[in-house]
Amino acid sequence: ACTFRRRRAAPACRGCGVASSTIVAKKVEDYCHDREIKVEWRICKAAEIPSLADMMKPDVIVSITAVPELGNGIPVFDGKPFLTGIGVDKRLEEIYQAIKA
C-alpha cells in the first residue's frame, strides 16, 4: 500500500511485498504526473501506517492489504484493482481527486 501527498508523498504500505507496492505507487505517481501533480511516496509495512500517517500527514493511503480506518480523515484506498487489473482507471482517478483536493 502507499500513502501519497500532493507534491510530497508519504508512507506507502505493503503486505504482499515490496514489488507489488512499488508497482502501485509508480502507477499513481505517473497518473498524477500526467496531470501536473508531483507526488512522492514511501513503502512501509501495514502495521507502520498509523504512526507514519501521524508523522507524515499523507493526502491518501493506498493499501493492497486490509487497513482499518485511521479516524484522522486520511482517505484509505484499496489497492487490489492494481493487482487484478479490474477497475484500475476508476481507482486512479479516485486517488488523484483525493490528492488534488
C-alpha positions as CSV (number, residue, x, y, z in Angstrom):
1,A,0.0,0.0,0.0
2,C,1.0,3.6,-0.4
3,T,0.3,6.9,1.1
4,F,0.6,10.0,-1.1
5,R,0.8,13.7,-0.6
6,R,0.4,16.4,-3.2
7,R,3.9,17.4,-4.1
8,R,5.3,15.3,-1.3
9,A,4.0,11.8,-0.7
10,A,4.1,9.9,2.5
11,P,4.3,6.3,3.5
12,A,3.5,3.5,1.2
13,C,2.4,0.4,2.8
14,R,2.9,-3.2,1.9
15,G,1.5,-6.5,2.9
16,C,2.0,-8.6,-0.2
17,G,5.6,-7.4,-0.9
18,V,7.8,-4.5,-2.0
19,A,7.4,-5.2,-5.7
20,S,3.6,-5.1,-5.7
21,S,3.6,-1.9,-3.6
22,T,6.2,-0.3,-5.9
23,I,4.1,-1.0,-8.9
24,V,1.0,0.6,-7.3
25,A,3.0,3.6,-6.2
26,K,4.6,4.1,-9.6
27,K,1.2,3.9,-11.3
28,V,-0.3,6.5,-9.0
29,E,2.8,8.7,-9.4
30,D,2.7,8.5,-13.2
31,Y,-1.1,9.2,-13.3
32,C,-0.7,12.3,-11.2
33,H,2.4,13.4,-13.0
34,D,0.5,13.3,-16.3
35,R,-2.0,15.7,-14.7
36,E,0.8,18.0,-13.5
37,I,0.8,17.0,-9.8
38,K,4.1,15.7,-8.4
39,V,3.8,13.2,-5.7
40,E,6.3,11.4,-3.5
41,W,5.7,8.0,-1.9
42,R,7.2,5.7,0.6
43,I,6.8,1.9,1.1
44,C,6.1,0.7,4.6
45,K,4.5,-2.3,6.4
46,A,0.8,-2.1,7.1
47,A,1.5,-2.1,10.8
48,E,3.5,1.1,10.4
49,I,0.7,3.0,8.7
50,P,-0.8,4.7,11.9
51,S,2.4,6.1,13.2
52,L,3.7,7.2,9.7
53,A,0.4,8.7,8.9
54,D,0.5,10.8,12.1
55,M,4.1,11.8,11.4
56,M,3.9,12.4,7.6
57,K,0.3,13.6,7.1
58,P,-0.2,12.0,3.7
59,D,-3.1,13.0,1.5
60,V,-4.1,9.4,0.8
61,I,-3.2,5.8,1.7
62,V,-3.3,3.1,-0.9
63,S,-3.0,-0.4,0.6
64,I,-3.0,-3.8,-1.0
65,T,-3.9,-5.4,2.3
66,A,-6.7,-4.6,4.7
67,V,-6.1,-1.4,6.6
68,P,-8.6,-0.2,9.3
69,E,-9.9,3.4,9.0
70,L,-7.5,5.6,10.9
71,G,-10.0,8.1,12.1
72,N,-7.8,11.0,11.1
73,G,-9.5,12.0,7.9
74,I,-6.9,10.5,5.6
75,P,-8.7,8.5,2.8
76,V,-7.7,4.9,2.6
77,F,-8.0,3.3,-0.9
78,D,-8.0,-0.5,-1.6
79,G,-5.1,-1.2,-4.0
80,K,-6.3,-4.6,-5.2
81,P,-7.5,-3.2,-8.5
82,F,-3.8,-2.6,-9.4
83,L,-3.1,-6.3,-8.9
84,T,-6.2,-7.7,-10.6
85,G,-6.4,-5.1,-13.4
86,I,-10.1,-4.6,-12.8
87,G,-11.2,-1.0,-12.0
88,V,-7.6,0.5,-12.2
89,D,-8.7,3.6,-14.2
90,K,-11.5,4.4,-11.8
91,R,-9.3,3.8,-8.7
92,L,-6.5,6.0,-10.2
93,E,-9.0,8.8,-10.7
94,E,-10.4,8.5,-7.2
95,I,-6.9,8.7,-5.7
96,Y,-6.0,11.6,-8.0
97,Q,-9.1,13.5,-6.9
98,A,-8.3,13.0,-3.3
99,I,-4.6,14.1,-3.7
100,K,-5.7,17.1,-5.8
101,A,-8.3,18.3,-3.3
